[in-house]
Amino acid sequence: MKKPDLNALVQQFLQHKLTLALAESCTCGLVAAQLAPATGVSEVLLASVVTYHVEAKQKLLGVKKETLATYSAESQQTTNEMALGLHRHLPAADVCVAVTGLCGPGASETPDKPVGTMFVTILLEGHAYEYREQFSGTASKLREQAADFIYGKLAEILQRRQEANGATQPSKKRIAEEAGTPVRTV
């Protein structure tokens, strides 16, 4: 997996005038910590909450006991409720990201959900982008891969948003320059 350019990602957020909030479980705050040195992050990152334990997921983000009992703390359903709870508590956050997963044996590990299974929900403009990914390696490597995956998906979503809004259409000046036509600015 290619290492993401976090400065470029933060610049995308700034360009779109969007803010970000994170609800991290298995990554233990790594997503926010790696973003911290990026230029302009203080204008983008509103908050990051680490809700590692189920009690924290329930009390801080409003994840339902029934969801945890039925699907487990490491599930897409839990991740979705984490993202929605984060947005409820921080409505100023334009983008809410939640991540859960298995970085070690135990918990809700099954043959269908082995160690390395990660669930991510990205909430933007009323749309939930849901991802289930399988990574491999040590617990540290799993956290790194999950963080890099999140950065990559955020960059993709923002790029698609920009294209959908027509912001990537070339300017008349750029078209003329590429055609070799001199351009006069007034």
Backbone as a ProteinNet text record, in pm:
[ID]
protein_1_A
[PRIMARY]
MKKPDLNALVQQFLQHKLTLALAESCTCGLVAAQLAPATGVSEVLLASVVTYHVEAKQKLLGVKKETLATYSAESQQTTNEMALGLHRHLPAADVCVAVTGLCGPGASETPDKPVGTMFVTILLEGHAYEYREQFSGTASKLREQAADFIYGKLAEILQRRQEANGATQPSKKRIAEEAGTPVRTV
[TERTIARY]
85.3	0	89.7	58.9	134.7	110.2	218.1	206.7	132.5	28.3	-49.7	24.1	-5.3	47.6	-54.7	-26.6	-124.2	-137.2	-29.7	-41.2	-139.2	-129.8	-221.2	-364.7	-382.7	-517.1	-577.8	-501.4	-551	-581.4	-499.3	-525.8	-656.2	-686.6	-815.1	-930.3	-918.8	-1022.3	-1035.8	-923.1	-926.1	-989.7	-954	-1008.9	-1160.9	-1210.2	-1354.1	-1423.3	-1343.1	-1396	-1472.8	-1411.1	-1472.2	-1392.8	-1464.8	-1400.9	-1413.8	-1332.2	-1321.4	-1329.3	-1399.2	-1400.4	-1381.5	-1310.9	-1275.8	-1324.1	-1372.2	-1404.5	-1321.4	-1217	-1123	-1133.5	-1133.7	-1129.6	-996.1	-987.2	-866.7	-741.2	-755	-638.6	-587.9	-663.1	-619.9	-569	-628.9	-589.2	-480.7	-434.9	-327.4	-365.6	-489.5	-533.3	-516.7	-562.5	-549.3	-403.1	-329.1	-189.2	-105.1	-128.7	-50.7	-91	-216	-261.6	-206.8	-176.7	-139.7	-29.7	76.7	182.4	149	39.5	6.2	-25.7	18.9	-4.8	-154	-208.4	-349.3	-443.1	-388.7	-475.8	-561.6	-514	-591.7	-721.3	-729.7	-852.8	-945.1	-894.7	-969.8	-1017.6	-927.1	-958.9	-1027.5	-1155.2	-1230.4	-1203.4	-1200.7	-1184.5	-1154.1	-1095.9	-1080.6	-1107.3	-1192.4	-1223.3	-1184.2	-1113	-1077.1	-1176.3	-1253.8	-1354.6	-1320.4	-1219.8	-1168.7	-1262.5	-1310.3	-1396	-1541.9	-1622.2	-1763.6	-1836.7	-1800.4	-1865.7	-1843	-1723.4	-1694.4	-1773.4	-1784.3	-1863.8	-2008.5	-2061.7	-2200.1	-2217.1	-2134.7	-2154.5	-2113.4	-2005.8	-1957.7	-2019.7	-2055.6	-2104.6	-2246.5	-2304.1	-2442.5	-2460.8	-2356.1	-2372.2	-2465.3	-2564.3	-2665.7	-2611.1	-2655	-2618	-2661.2	-2777.9	-2830.7	-2739.7	-2687.3	-2596.5	-2471	-2415.4	-2293.8	-2318.6	-2433.6	-2465.8	-2492.2	-2558.1	-2595	-2478.9	-2405.3	-2304.1	-2160.5	-2138.1	-2008.1	-1954.3	-1853.4	-1789.4	-1709.2	-1670.5	-1591.8	-1681.9	-1763.8	-1859.7	-1892.2	-1946.6	-1988.1	-2102	-2192.9	-2306.1	-2258.3	-2161.7	-2107.1	-2035.6	-1958.9	-1885.8	-1983.7	-2092.2	-2192.9	-2251.3	-2284.2	-2340.1	-2237.1	-2110.5	-2004.8	-1999.9	-2004.8	-1999.2	-2121.7	-2239.4	-2361.5	-2360.5	-2314.2	-2305.1	-2207.1	-2096.3	-1998.4	-2060.7	-2133.6	-2197.8	-2306.3	-2377.8	-2479.8	-2416.3	-2301.5	-2233.8	-2154.2	-2111.5	-2033.5	-2095.6	-2212.4	-2278.5	-2199.7	-2104	-2020.8	-1919.7	-1902	-1809.1	-1874.4	-1811.9	-1865.1	-1839.1	-1727	-1687.9	-1664	-1734.3	-1714.1	-1665	-1555.6	-1496	-1493	-1534.8	-1527.5	-1456.4	-1378.4	-1305.1	-1306.3	-1334.6	-1322.2	-1255.8	-1207	-1147.7	-1073.8	-1016.9	-946.7	-796.7	-723.4	-577.6	-508	-585.3	-527.9	-632.8	-591.9	-686.1	-782.5	-894.8	-996.7	-1108.5	-1165.4	-1276.9	-1380.2	-1417.6	-1521.1	-1461.4	-1337.6	-1270.1	-1346.7	-1369.5	-1432.9	-1363.8	-1390.8	-1333.5	-1374.5	-1495.9	-1543.3	-1491.1	-1440.6	-1390.4	-1259.6	-1152.1	-1024.1	-951.9	-846.9	-760.8	-717.4	-718.9	-685.2	-806.6	-927.8	-1050.2	-1078.5	-1098.7	-1124	-1252.6	-1326.1	-1449.1	-1434.7	-1469.6	-1459.3	-1589.9	-1637.4	-1751.6	-1708.5	-1731.7	-1706.3	-1840.6	-1879.9	-2008.3	-1982.7	-2041	-2025.1	-2154.5	-2208.1	-2326.9	-2441.8	-2466	-2576.5	-2549.8	-2429.9	-2394.6	-2296.6	-2321.8	-2230.3	-2154	-2023.4	-1936.2	-1884.5	-1919.9	-1885.8	-1779.4	-1682.3	-1573.5	-1542.5	-1518.9	-1467.5	-1340.2	-1229.1	-1099.9	-1030.3	-947.7	-868.2	-720.5	-651.3	-509	-433.9	-303.2	-223.9	-98.8	-45.4	75.6	56.4	152.4	146	35.6	2.8	-99.6	-62.2	64.7	109.4	91.4	126.1	110.8	-36	-121.5	-264.7	-318.3	-276.3	-320.8	-271.7	-146.5	-89.2	-166.2	-193.5	-266.3	-407.3	-472.3	-606.9	-603	-506.5	-494.3	-468.9	-374.7	-345.5	-466.9	-542.4	-664.5	-763.7	-780.9	-873.5	-829.8	-701.4	-652.7	-678.4	-653.2	-675.2	-821.2	-909.6	-1052.9	-1102.5	-1052.9	-1091.7	-1048.3	-926.7	-876.2	-961	-996.9	-1080.9	-1218.1	-1280.5	-1413.8	-1411	-1311.1	-1301.9	-1274.4	-1194.7	-1167.9	-1296.8	-1373.2	-1500.9	-1598.2	-1597.9	-1685.1	-1647.8	-1518.7	-1470.6	-1511.1	-1495	-1532.2	-1682.7	-1761.3	-1906.7	-1953.2	-1878.6	-1913.7	-1856.3	-1788.2	-1734.7	-1611.3	-1554.4	-1438	-1310.6	-1312.8	-1190.9	-1189	-1292.8	-1290.5	-1181.4	-1104.2	-993.9	-1043.4	-965.9	-1001	-974	-1036.3	-1012.7	-865.1	-804.8	-663.7	-578.4	-604.6	-525.3	-546.3	-669.2	-696.9	-617.8	-620.4	-548.4	-397.6	-345.2	-202.5	-161.8	-245.3	-213.6	-220	-303.9	-316	-208.1	-129.4	-23.1	-70.7	-191.2	-247.7	-206.2	-153.1	-117.9	-243.5	-227.8	-339.9	-305.3	-400.3	-380.7	-469.2	-409.4	-488.8	-507.4	-625.6	-658.8	-663.8
-118	0	124.2	216.8	340.4	429.1	489.9	580.2	706.9	744.1	862.2	992.7	1094	1228.3	1302.2	1307.7	1365.1	1515.8	1583.4	1726.7	1750.3	1668.6	1681.7	1652	1552.2	1518.8	1635.4	1693.1	1808	1924.5	1944.1	2050.9	2026	1898.1	1866.3	1909.1	1879.1	1920.3	2072.2	2142.6	2288.4	2342.3	2282.6	2325.2	2309.1	2201.3	2175.4	2246.1	2309.3	2375.3	2276.4	2160.7	2054.7	2031.7	1992.7	1956.1	1805.7	1753.8	1610	1577.4	1467.9	1412.9	1262.3	1206	1064.4	993.3	871.1	781.4	655.8	640.3	531.4	427.9	302.1	193.3	121.3	30.5	-52.4	27.8	144.8	226.3	311	315	381.8	524.3	599.1	738.3	758.9	653.5	663.8	750.7	741.8	819.6	969	1012	1153.2	1189.8	1103.3	1133	1151.9	1071.1	1085.5	1209.2	1252.7	1375.2	1501.3	1492.3	1609.6	1696.1	1641.1	1726.9	1792.8	1754.1	1807.7	1956.6	2029.5	2172.8	2201	2283.4	2321.9	2231.4	2130.7	2033.6	2099	2205.8	2270.1	2331.4	2356.4	2408.3	2296.3	2174.6	2061	1966.9	1923.3	1821.2	1883	1848.8	1899.6	1816.9	1682.5	1596	1454.3	1382.2	1238.4	1178.7	1078.9	1011.5	864.9	812.5	671.6	599.1	512.3	434.9	287.5	246.5	110.3	9	41.1	-49.9	-29.6	-135.3	-125.3	-20.4	-6.5	93.9	234.8	260.8	391.5	410.9	306.4	315.1	350.9	289.8	314.8	455.2	489.3	616.3	738.9	729.8	846.8	861.1	748.5	755.3	703.6	647	600.5	469.4	388.7	257	175.1	112.7	39	-93.8	-129.4	-258.9	-373.4	-358.3	-462.1	-483	-374.6	-383.5	-459.1	-423.8	-489.2	-637.2	-668.1	-807.6	-890.6	-830.9	-903.2	-916.7	-806.5	-804.2	-800.8	-763	-749.2	-606.7	-577.9	-446.1	-426.8	-537.4	-532.1	-572.4	-477.6	-505.3	-376.9	-394	-277.4	-204.1	-278.6	-215	-125.1	-174.1	-93.2	29.4	10.1	122.8	227.9	182.9	278.1	359.3	291.5	363.3	457.1	418.1	506.8	635.7	623.1	740.7	829.2	767.4	845.3	914.2	843.4	902.5	1018.5	1003.9	1112.5	1235.1	1212.7	1325.3	1389.8	1308.6	1363.5	1456.5	1415.9	1496.1	1612.5	1600	1705.2	1737.2	1798.5	1823.9	1918.1	1991.5	2079.1	2000.3	1874.3	1791.1	1752.7	1793.3	1761.2	1615.8	1563.8	1425.6	1356.3	1245.1	1165.3	1027.5	985.2	855.9	772.1	646.3	552.1	426.5	367.2	245	149.9	22.2	-85.3	-202.3	-295.9	-413	-499.4	-605	-704.3	-695.7	-649.3	-641	-756.2	-841	-954.3	-1061.3	-1179	-1289.1	-1261.6	-1331.9	-1314.7	-1228.9	-1148.7	-1058.9	-1134.4	-1081.4	-1145.2	-1221.6	-1265.1	-1339.8	-1468.5	-1490.9	-1612.8	-1648.4	-1765.7	-1798.5	-1697.6	-1642.9	-1542.3	-1402	-1382.6	-1251.7	-1273.7	-1303.7	-1332.6	-1205.5	-1223.8	-1111.9	-1041.4	-908.8	-828.1	-773	-816	-763.8	-625.8	-529.2	-391.2	-340.5	-260.9	-199.7	-48.6	19.5	165.4	220.7	327	401.7	547.3	603.9	745.8	809.3	904.8	972.8	1112.2	1140.8	1271.3	1306.6	1421.7	1476.3	1374.9	1307.2	1213.2	1078.1	1057.3	928.7	855.8	727.4	644.3	554.6	568.2	482.8	375.4	250.9	140.4	52.2	13.5	-70.2	-180.6	-297.4	-410.5	-453.3	-449.6	-484.1	-589.3	-666.5	-768.4	-733.4	-709.7	-680.1	-792.1	-792.9	-895.5	-832.7	-898.7	-851.2	-841.4	-776.7	-755.6	-654.6	-642.2	-545.9	-404.7	-368.2	-235.4	-216.9	-319.7	-313.1	-304.2	-375.7	-370.1	-229.1	-165.7	-28.2	68	52.1	136.8	118.8	-6.8	-34.2	24	12.4	68.4	220.2	285.5	432.1	472	404.6	435.9	413.6	307.7	279.6	395.4	442.3	553.6	678.1	711.6	829.4	815.6	697	672.8	688	632.8	642.7	786.6	858.7	1000.3	1078.3	1056.6	1126.1	1091.5	964	921.2	987.6	986	1043.4	1193	1262.8	1406.4	1434.7	1350.1	1366	1346	1242	1217.7	1333	1386.1	1500.1	1620.1	1642.6	1754.2	1735.3	1614.3	1586.9	1601.3	1556.5	1566.8	1711.6	1796.2	1938.4	2016.3	1946.3	2013.6	2095.8	2082.4	2165	2119.4	2002.8	1955.9	1986.9	2055	2090.9	2194.1	2176.2	2268.1	2409.3	2504.9	2644	2678.1	2784.1	2829	2861.7	2919.9	2956.2	2830.4	2726.8	2604.2	2536.8	2534.9	2475.8	2550.1	2682.1	2762	2738.5	2731.3	2708.1	2572.3	2470.3	2336.5	2330.4	2413.8	2417.2	2505.3	2569.8	2657.2	2796	2830.1	2961.7	3057.6	3174	3268.9	3316.7	3336.3	3379.4	3513.6	3602.9	3736.1	3749.6	3786.3	3809.6	3958.3	3994	4135.4	4169.6
0	0	0	-88.7	-100.2	21.9	73.4	187.9	145.9	217.8	179.9	209.9	129.8	151.9	238.3	368.8	461.3	446.8	405.5	377.8	263.3	159.4	45.2	87.6	173.7	220.8	298.6	389	465.9	372.1	269.3	172.4	96.9	68.3	5.1	96.7	225.5	320.5	321	322.2	322.7	194.5	82	-46.1	-49.1	9.2	12.9	129.1	215.6	335.5	423.6	446.9	527	654.6	758.6	884.6	905.1	996.6	1017.4	1165.9	1197.2	1332.7	1320.6	1418.7	1415.7	1541	1522.6	1633.4	1608.9	1688.2	1666.6	1778.1	1739.1	1835.4	1819.9	1725.6	1711.1	1677.3	1617.3	1581.4	1698.3	1806	1930.8	1912	1822.3	1802.9	1698.5	1634.5	1535.8	1416.4	1371.4	1255.5	1285.2	1400.7	1439.1	1463.2	1530.8	1563.9	1438.5	1336.3	1213.1	1134.3	1148.5	1081.1	1147.8	1276.5	1356.5	1295	1238	1182.5	1048.6	984.2	851.8	859	760.9	751.7	737.5	824.8	819.4	896.2	963	1031.7	1139.7	1199.5	1306.3	1254.6	1124.7	1065.4	1019.1	1018	964.6	1074.7	1159.8	1259.6	1381.2	1399.2	1514.3	1639	1622.3	1738.3	1694.3	1787.8	1773.6	1910.3	1913.4	2037.9	2021.7	2121.4	2121.4	2209.9	2148.9	2221.2	2205	2276.6	2265.3	2330.2	2446.8	2523.6	2484.2	2494.4	2458	2540.8	2666.7	2751.6	2696.5	2648.4	2588.6	2459.7	2380.8	2257.8	2290.7	2397.3	2436.9	2494.6	2591.3	2662.9	2582.2	2507.2	2433.7	2295.5	2233.4	2095.6	2078.3	2183.7	2175.2	2100.9	2090.7	2028.9	2117.8	2056.7	2132.3	2184.9	2306.3	2364.8	2274.2	2214.6	2126.1	2004.9	1953	1837.4	1876.3	1990.8	2038.5	2066.7	2127	2159.6	2034.1	1937.9	1816.2	1717.9	1697.3	1591	1642.3	1764.7	1831.5	1817.8	1897.7	1894.3	1766.9	1705.3	1581.4	1465.3	1420.4	1312.9	1237.9	1117.5	1039.2	1108.3	1169.7	1237.4	1351.2	1428.8	1538.3	1483.3	1378	1318	1266.6	1205.3	1157.4	1272.6	1382.6	1497.7	1561	1557	1607.4	1525.2	1392.8	1304.8	1325.5	1335.9	1357.2	1493.6	1596	1729.8	1733.6	1664.9	1657	1591.1	1482.5	1413.6	1499.4	1577.2	1668.2	1771.2	1824.6	1926.8	1868.7	1743.9	1677.2	1541.5	1539.3	1410.6	1319.8	1374.5	1291.4	1209	1239.7	1162.7	1030.1	921.3	788.6	751.2	797.8	769.6	903.2	924.4	1045.6	1003.9	1065	1033.4	1159.7	1146.6	1257.9	1210	1301.2	1267.9	1387.2	1359	1457	1386.7	1464.3	1401.8	1500.9	1447.6	1528.1	1502	1601.2	1589.8	1662.7	1727.8	1799.3	1820	1862.3	1882.1	1997.2	1993.6	2097.1	2045.3	2132.2	2098.1	2015.6	1900.1	1818.5	1700.4	1715.7	1609.1	1576.6	1447.2	1396.6	1265.5	1211.6	1080.5	972.3	984	887.9	918.4	1039.6	1081.7	1157.9	1084.2	1149.9	1194.1	1272.1	1309.8	1181.7	1184.8	1068.1	996.6	1038.5	978.8	1038.1	949.7	992.1	927.1	1003.3	954.8	964.5	856.3	850.5	797.3	857.6	805.8	793.3	675.2	650.7	619.5	701.2	687.1	631.7	515.2	450.5	379.1	411.2	344.8	336.6	448.6	455	391.2	339.3	278.2	369.1	389.2	466.9	369.9	370.6	290.8	385.4	357.6	446.7	382.7	463.8	414.4	514.7	462	540.2	468.3	539.4	480.4	564.7	500.1	568.3	549.4	659.9	657.3	728.3	713.1	782.1	841.5	942.7	1008.5	1158.9	1223.1	1367.2	1399	1525.8	1567	1522.3	1534.9	1491.2	1341.7	1265.8	1119.3	1080.4	1152.3	1124	1145.7	1254.6	1282.2	1173.5	1134.1	1027.1	897.5	861.1	737.5	742.1	857.2	871.9	856.1	919.5	908.5	763.8	697.8	557.4	469.3	497.3	422	436.8	559.9	584.8	509.3	514.9	442.8	293	239.6	96.3	57.7	138.6	108.6	121	221.4	233.8	109.6	64	-55.8	-177.6	-193.6	-306.6	-301.5	-184.7	-170	-200	-149.3	-174.7	-322	-385.9	-529.7	-609.6	-576.6	-645.9	-622.3	-501	-468.3	-554.6	-568.7	-649.8	-795.8	-847.3	-986.2	-1006.8	-910.6	-920.2	-919.9	-851	-844.6	-961.6	-1053.2	-1170.5	-1144.2	-1024.3	-990.2	-1058.5	-1123.4	-1187.9	-1336.8	-1384.1	-1524.5	-1546.8	-1655.3	-1679.3	-1708.1	-1663.6	-1688.5	-1834.7	-1883.4	-2020.7	-2039.8	-1936.3	-1945.5	-1963	-1885.5	-1895.9	-2030.8	-2080.9	-2212.6	-2319.1	-2314	-2412	-2402.3	-2280.5	-2262.3	-2315.7	-2291.4	-2340.7	-2492.9	-2553.4	-2698.7	-2761.6	-2679.8	-2730.1	-2766.7	-2725.9	-2754.4	-2644.1	-2680	-2574	-2499.6	-2372.1	-2288.8	-2229.5	-2238.9	-2182.4	-2061.7	-1949.8	-1830	-1811.8	-1773.2	-1757	-1610.5
[MASK]
++++++++++++++++++++++++++++++++++++++++++++++++++++++++++++++++++++++++++++++++++++++++++++++++++++++++++++++++++++++++++++++++++++++++++++++++++++++++++++++++++++++++++++++++++++++++++

